[in-house]
Amino acid sequence: MEHIVIIGNGISGVTLARHIRKKSAVKITIISSETEYFFSRTALMYVFMGHMKFEHTQPYENDFWKKNNIDLLQKTVTQVFPKEKSLLLDGNTVLQFDKLVIATGSTPNKFGWPGQDLEGVTGLYSKQDLEKLEQWAPTTKRAVIVGGGLIGIELAEMLHSRKIPVTFLVREKSFWSGVLPFGESQMINRHILEHHIDLRLDSSLKEIISDENGHAKAIITDKGETIECQMVGLTAGVSPNVDFLKNSGIELGRGVKVNRYLETNFKDIYAIGDCAEQHEGIGERKPIEAVWYTGRMMGEAVAQTLTGTPTEYKPGHWFNSAKFLDIEYQTYGWVWAKPKEYEDQFYWEDKGGKKAIRISFHKDTRVFLGINTFGIRMRHEFFDKVLNENKTADYVIHHLAQANFDPELYKNHTREIQKQFINQCVGFKTA
């Protein structure tokens, strides 16, 4: 029987296994060193915050895998031999495969900071990271977070929920300013400070200082300031987890190089999820997409290919969502932090400073390009349709009520947004 081996039991690998099993009786083995069973990585923060138990992050019963004839191995892959179609597990066990899918995800970035491997220093990615946070939290009088992206703000919220004072070092002059335009970035700056989080913009880590027991006791910033702390969160992005492949002959860039079918330079070896790197990005997307839903889509595409229907990875229109403490964020299409030469942007912000939308559209044709929403829920289906049909920004504004997905009794801002758009953006049309 054909043997398909999947390295990694995150959303990409597990989606792949499930979809293969729906169409085929081939032998499937999933290997992971992190945990025996799949769990929702995005829910780790809610375990720490006491909203759920770890077992609640596991969407499948433990006997699901046996019932579906999917073998699970909790081991570490130390080497891959593509020509021999074999793997070395834990440095001493050989496993043969017919087809291999690499779905090993990411690892938190480290940039050679002195002290980065001390006790008390962690990322926020794995179950083991959660366990470290639980271990150190009771004795932590102050934590320092290094890196101002989505993972950093999640960790800040987690620690804040336990009343642990947080100093938040952000290298940029405004929070997530490489992604968010100025207005939204400033709004999030204010929101972080309102939560009594010590936000230090334009600040970087220089060194982590150890106590006599090898545990972090302070950090030094690039400004020469020493900040005492017992925990340091490294959240300055992630990189593909591919170090174990460096001598395998599988082509690597930052991640595992793949074509549109997510196949590597070796026939029958694929890569999906955070660790996969397209030779060229699809449309405006980056070659590496460390996003939950794209990992799921890649798993579904490769499952089709491995069961007889070669299928390209076609992710469709860009979208994403996140939460900045109390402010929900959604984005559909493309809204650049610094507008492109062909792009106009319309920005509305509520007087309370907790809700905003920004719409991007083409200067000449007025075709809608994308939207950011903060504190206002919008329907994915509406914007997917609008983008597919190349509707104008004017059309979107006129039909904005159809897009709104806020719960009943929430204040509706549609009319004031429409009024500002009409006043600000010449050429308003209703169709």
N, C-alpha and C positions, 0 to 999 in steps of 0.2 A: 504494500500500500504506500502511496506517495506520502512523504512526511514534510509538512510545512512547519518550520520553526520560527517563532516570533520572539525577538529579544525586547522585552519591555511590556509591562502590563498596565500602562496608562490608557487614556481614552483611545489613542490611535490603535494600539495593539489589540485591545479588547474588542473594539468595534470591528476590526479586521477579522478576528477569530469568530465572532458571532455571525458575521455575514457570510464567511466561508462555510460555516456549519449549516446555515440555512439552505445552501445549495449543493453541498458535497459531504461525503463521508470520509474524506481524507484524514490521516492522522495529523492532529494539531498539538503542538507543544508551545506553551508560553513560559518564558524564563524571566524571572525578576529577582534581583537581590534585595529589593526594598521591602516588599511585603508579599505574602503568599497570595492574597486576594486583591482584586481591583477595588480602589476607592476613589471618590471624587476629590481630586486635589484642591479644587477651588473652595471646598468646604472646610479645609483644615482650620481656617481662622475662626469659624463658628464653633468648632470643638473647643478651642482655647478659650473662647468667650463664654462657654457654658450653654450655648444655644442647642447643642446636640452632643451625643456621645460619638466616639469614633466609629462604632459599629453602624451608626446611622448614615455614615458616608459611603457605606458599601451597598450599592443598589441591587446586588444579586445575593441570594442565599448561598452559603458556603458549599452546598451540595449541587448548585447549578452547574458547576464545571464538570463534575463527574457525570451528571445526568446527560450532559451534552458531549461527552467523550472528548473533553478538552483537558489535556494533561498540563499540570502546573509544576514548575520546578523553581524552588527558591534558592538559586545559585547565582554566582557571578560569572559572566562570560569574560575570560581573560584574553582569548585570541580567536580570530576567525581565519579559516583557511579556505578561501573561495574555490580554488581549483580542486581541492580534495573534497569540497562540500562537507566540511566538518567544523566543529567548535570545540574549544578547550574550556571546560568549566572548572572554576576554582583551582586552576593550574594543574589538575590531575585527571580529569574525566573527559573523554572524547564523546561527542554526540554528532551523529551524521544527520544531514538534511538533504532533501531534494530541492526545496525552495526555502529561502531565508528572507525574513523581513526584519529590518532594524528599526526599532521604535523606542529608542533609549532616552528620548526627551532631552532635557537641559540640565545644566549645573549652574549654581550661582557664580557670577564673575568674581574673581579675585585678581588684584593687580599688583601682587608682590609687596603689599604693605607689611612692614615689620609688625609681627604679632598677630597676623591674620589667622593663624592656626591655633591660637590659645584657647583654653577652656573659657566659656562665656561668649565666644564668637560663633555666630551661626548665620545661615541664610534662612529663607522661608520657602522651601520647595518640597521637601520630603517628609515622610512620617517621622523619620529620625530627627529632623529639624524641630518638629512639633514636640517630640519627647524631650529634647534639650531645653526648649523654651519652658516646658512644664517643670523641669528639674530646677532651672535657675531662677524662675520668676519669684518664688517666695523670699529669696535673699537679695533681690535686686532693688536697690534704692533709686537708681537712675539707669536708663538705657540710652544708648546712642544708635541712631539708624543712619546708615551711609547710603545715599542714593535715593533720588526723588521720583520714582516711577510708581506704577500701580502696585507692585509688591511692597514698596516702602510705605505707602499710605495704608495698606492693609495691616502691616506689622505695627504701625503707629496706633491704629484703631484698636488692635488686639491688646497692646500693652496699656493703652489708655483705659480700656475696659476694666483692667485690674488695678487702676489707680497708680500705675508705675509712671513716674515723670519721664518724659521723652525729649531728647534733643535730636533734631532731624536735620542732618547735613545734606544740603542740596547744592550741587556744583553750579547749576545754572543760576542766572539772576532772577528767575521767577519759576515757580513750580511747573515741571513738565513742559517747559516752554518750547522744546523741540517738536512737540506734538500739538499743544494747545495754543491758539492765538492769544494775543495779549490780554483781552478782556476776560476770557475764561480762566486763564492762568492766574490773573490778579484776584479773581473771585475765589479761587481755591486757596491762594495764599491767605486771604482774610479768614476763610472758613477754618483752616488749620490753626491759625493763631487764636481764633475764638474758642477753640477746644483746649486752650492752654497748653498746646504743644509748642515747644521751643524751636521754631523754624529758623534755621540759619541758612539763608540764601547766599550764593556765591562763596560757598565754603566746602572744603574737601578734607578728606582724611589724610594725614601724613603718617601716623604711627599709632599702634595700640600697645599700651604699656602693661607689663605683667606684674602680678604680685609674687610673693615668695613661693606660692604653690602652683604657678603656671596658669593662673586665672586672670582674665582682663581686670584691670583696676582703674584704667583711665585711657583717654585717647588724646592725641595732639593733633590740632587742625593745621591746615596750611597757613593759617594766620599766626601760628605759634601759641595758640591758646590751649591750655590743658583742661579737659573736662573729665571729672571723676565719674566713673560708671562701673557697673558690674556685669553689664551685658552689651554686646555690640552686634547689631543686625546688619549684615552686608546684603544690600538690596540694589546694587548698581547693575542691574540687568542680569541676563543669563546667556550662556553659550551652549551650543550643541554638545551633548555628552558622547564624544567620539574618540577619546584618547586611546581606547583599547583597539581601535582599528588602524592606528598609524602605520603599522608594518604589515598590513594585510594585503596591500595592493588595490584595495577599494579606493576609488578616487575621492579625495577629500578637499574641501575648501575650508570654510569655517565649520561646515557640516558635511554630511554625506551627499555628494553630487548626484543628482537624479535628473532624468528626462521628464517629459510631461506625463509619462506613464508611471513615474516614480521608481523607475528601474535604474540601477547603478551601472557602472561600466562592466559588470559581470552579469551574464544572463542568469536569470532565476534568483537574483539578489536585489531586494528593493529596500527603500527607506521611506518612512512616513513620520509625520508629526514634527515636533520641534527640532529634531536632529537632521531633517531632510533639507537640502539646499538646491533649489532650482538653478540650472546653468544661467538662466536669465529670469528675472521676476515676471510674473504673469500680469500684464497691464501695469498698473501703478503699484502693485504689491511688491513687497521685498522678497528676495530669493529665499529667505528663511522666515517662516511664519510661526511664531511661538504663541499660538492662540488655540484655545480649547476646541472651537468648532471646526477649524481647518484641519486639525488632527483627526477628528471624527470623519470628515469628508474624505480625507486621504485614505483612511482605513476602508471606507465603503468603496472607493474607486479601485484599490488594489484587490479587494475581495472579488470584485467583478472580473478583473484580469486573471486572477489565479483560478477562477472557476469557469474559464473558457470564453469570457467576453472582454477582450482588451478594451480598457476604459481610461481615457485621459482624465487627469485631475483638472476639473473646471470649477473653481470656487465661487464664480459669480461675483456679484457686487460686494465690495468691502463693507463690513459692518462690525461693530464691537460694542461692548457695554462694560461698565465698571461702576464703582461706588467710591466717592471721596467722602468718607465719614458719613454725613447725613445726606449728601447730594448725589443723586443717581445721574449717571452719564450714559448717553447713547450716541453713536455716530453711524451714519449711513452714507455711502459714497465717499467722496474725497473733499475734505476741508483742510487746507494747508495752514500751518502756523504763520507762514509768510506767503501771502497770495502769489500765485503764478502770474505771469504777465498777461495771460488771457482771462484772468479770474476777477470777478467782483464779489464782494461779500457784504451781507446784511447782518447786523448784530442788534439784538434786543436783549435787554436785561431788566428784570423786575426791580422795582424800587427797593425791595427787601434784600436784594443782593444774593439770593439763593437760587434763583431760576434764570435761565438764559437760553436763547437759541441763536445759532449762526447758520445762515444759509449761503452756500457758495453757488455761483452761476456764471455762465460764460458771458463775457463783456459784450460780444457782438450778437450772439444768437439768443441770449438770456436762457439758454438751456440749463436746467437744474443739474448741479454737479454733486452736491452733498449737503448734509446738515449735521450740526452738533446740537444736542439738547441736554440741558442740565436742569434737573428737578421737574421736568415735564416728560411724561412717558408718551412715546409715539409708537405707532404700529409698523413693524418691520414690513409687512405685506404691502402697505401703502407705498413706502419708499422704494421697495424692490420694483413695483409696477411702474412707478414714475420714472425710475432710472432706465428700466427696460424700454419704455415708450418715449424717451427723450423729451419729457414734458418740460415746460418752462418754469422758472422760479415763480412767475406770476400765477401759473396754474396751481403750484404747491400752496402758495399763500391763500389763494381763493378757496381751496379745498382743505385748509389746515384743520378744520373741525373734524373731518373724516379721519385724519391721521392721529388725532389725540386719543390716548389710551389711559388717561388718568382715572383713578377710582371715582365713584360717585361722591358728590359733595366737595370734591377738590375745587379750588378756585380755577376758573377757566380764563385764560389770557388771550384767547384767539383774536378777539376784536381789537385789543390794543396792539397786538403784534401786527395785524393787518393794517391798522391805521398808520403805524410808524413806517411800515414798508411803503405804503402809498405816498406818504410825505417825503420819504428819503430816496426812494428808487423810482425814477421817472420811467414812464412807459408801462404802468400797471395795466394788465389786461385780465379779463375774467375767464378766459378760455385758453 
